[in-house]
């Protein structure tokens, strides 16, 4: 019988020069001082964790038992990335909130972090594919996902609340790079997104990624939009 994921403890994972640890107070304090991207990746920014009340709430949310596991990638004692997985999504093991701050990009952190996580999950939950979604403008992130064996299986329009709210306030110049990736449809802003799928055991290329970006997978509820 398969393990019951909802109440299983979050195991510490190691490999590729990284340790993937569950959130704790020290890691939250480190992530609070990560560099930020701003629009349209502003939902990744963690400066709000500098507020003690919001930091405590985030820590409680990310350590609560449930179908999600939340990891921070640690390298030589420093928090260098983060990712989450939904163990119970019917589409597969759903990866989300994949994020590497700007100061730690260019060293393949996202690839290594996801490789360690997926190898462990393949052993724990055999026979299940991996799934993630990413807004189509996040080209740097897509290179990492494709190198890890993911393939694009669907393109769709969806509502991204954080981007939609900001689109009402940004300038035309700020909005211009998103041309072709956003539309105003039936009274709402929508964002074009790819659905990626990776079969168990698909080959992975962990060579160092190009500098310039490994974040870009939106922290959204799995396939719910």
Secondary structure as GFF3:
##gff-version 3
##sequence-region A 1 225
A	DSSP	three_ten_helix	5	7	.	.	.	ID=ss1
A	DSSP	beta_strand	13	15	.	.	.	ID=ss2
A	DSSP	beta_strand	18	22	.	.	.	ID=ss3
A	DSSP	alpha_helix	25	31	.	.	.	ID=ss4
A	DSSP	three_ten_helix	42	44	.	.	.	ID=ss5
A	DSSP	three_ten_helix	47	50	.	.	.	ID=ss6
A	DSSP	alpha_helix	52	63	.	.	.	ID=ss7
A	DSSP	beta_strand	68	75	.	.	.	ID=ss8
A	DSSP	beta_strand	78	86	.	.	.	ID=ss9
A	DSSP	beta_strand	93	99	.	.	.	ID=ss10
A	DSSP	three_ten_helix	102	104	.	.	.	ID=ss11
A	DSSP	alpha_helix	109	124	.	.	.	ID=ss12
A	DSSP	beta_strand	130	135	.	.	.	ID=ss13
A	DSSP	alpha_helix	139	147	.	.	.	ID=ss14
A	DSSP	beta_strand	151	158	.	.	.	ID=ss15
A	DSSP	alpha_helix	161	167	.	.	.	ID=ss16
A	DSSP	alpha_helix	172	176	.	.	.	ID=ss17
A	DSSP	beta_strand	182	185	.	.	.	ID=ss18
A	DSSP	beta_strand	188	198	.	.	.	ID=ss19
###
